[in-house]
Amino acid sequence: MKYLRERALKREVLAGTWLNLGSSLTAEIAGRAGFDWLLIDLEHGSGDEAHLLGQLQAIDSTPAAAIVRIAWNEMPRFKRTLDLGPSGVMVPYVNTAEEARRAVASMRYPPQGVRGAARFTRAAGFAQDFDRYFGEADSSLLTIVQIETPQALANVEEIAAVDGADVLFVGPLDLSIGLGIPQQLTHPDFRAALHRVAAAAQKAGKAAGILLASADQIAPAIADGFTFLAVGSDGGMVAGGMKSLAAAFGQCRGGG
């Protein structure tokens, strides 16, 4: 198991990208590219739980750690996902401290939480590593809560104070829409929101994370206090690469 929680809480800069194609092949390619973590997106991605196992197996053959974004903050979704053996879970639309506590409880076995235990799971080495996994999972799995709404922003200090809510991760598109400034990521209100999230995370000893659109945004995000960073997606990179190649043919045709 490739755990990231300790590194994230130390606010080490950790590099990631999104996997939204549901493909084990692009998952393996991304894992070999040098990222610290990869996000398998079960909320908005093309893949679903049927595709998850293959993607996790592909990532496990690489140095990268797998994080899974579940579709909603519901205990059965955590249980099914965690039993397949990712390094952590990202939870969308966490708006209150109570919702954050519910997510953390779903990540942990009793008495700390409500996660059901089973020996014959992939995470537990099909019973061969159950004792080790059971002993380390609660303290080692990474819980990422997304800050995506004005309500979450208003409650961000309380959310950050929840034990086990390790990374406060901004969803830029949803948050900007909620603030009434869609995609205006340089707007003063959006910039103020970022500063509030980063300050809350730092004060609570947590990490702040964000999804960035391009590599030139990495250094400014780090300067703003964000350390758990993702840039782009497998789908976006494939689409952009294909479009660029097709445009090159078009230029040659135009010049002929």
HELIX and SHEET records of a PDB file:
HELIX    1   1 ARG A    5  LEU A    9  1                                   5    
HELIX    2   2 SER A   24  ARG A   32  1                                   9    
HELIX    3   3 GLU A   49  ASP A   60  1                                  12    
HELIX    4   4 MET A   75  LEU A   82  1                                   8    
HELIX    5   5 ALA A   97  MET A  107  1                                  11    
HELIX    6   6 PHE A  130  SER A  140  1                                  11    
HELIX    7   7 PRO A  150  ALA A  154  1                                   5    
HELIX    8   8 VAL A  156  ALA A  160  1                                   5    
HELIX    9   9 PRO A  172  GLY A  178  1                                   7    
HELIX   10  10 PRO A  188  ALA A  204  1                                  17    
HELIX   11  11 ALA A  215  GLN A  217  5                                   3    
HELIX   12  12 ILE A  218  ALA A  223  1                                   6    
HELIX   13  13 ASP A  234  GLY A  255  1                                  22    
SHEET    1   A 9 LEU A  14  LEU A  19  0                                        
SHEET    2   A 9 TRP A  37  ASP A  41  1                                        
SHEET    3   A 9 ALA A  65  ARG A  69  1                                        
SHEET    4   A 9 GLY A  88  VAL A  91  1                                        
SHEET    5   A 9 LEU A 142  ILE A 147  1                                        
SHEET    6   A 9 VAL A 167  VAL A 170  1                                        
SHEET    7   A 9 ALA A 207  LEU A 212  1                                        
SHEET    8   A 9 PHE A 228  SER A 233  1                                        
SHEET    9   A 9 LEU A  14  LEU A  19  1                                        
END                                                                             
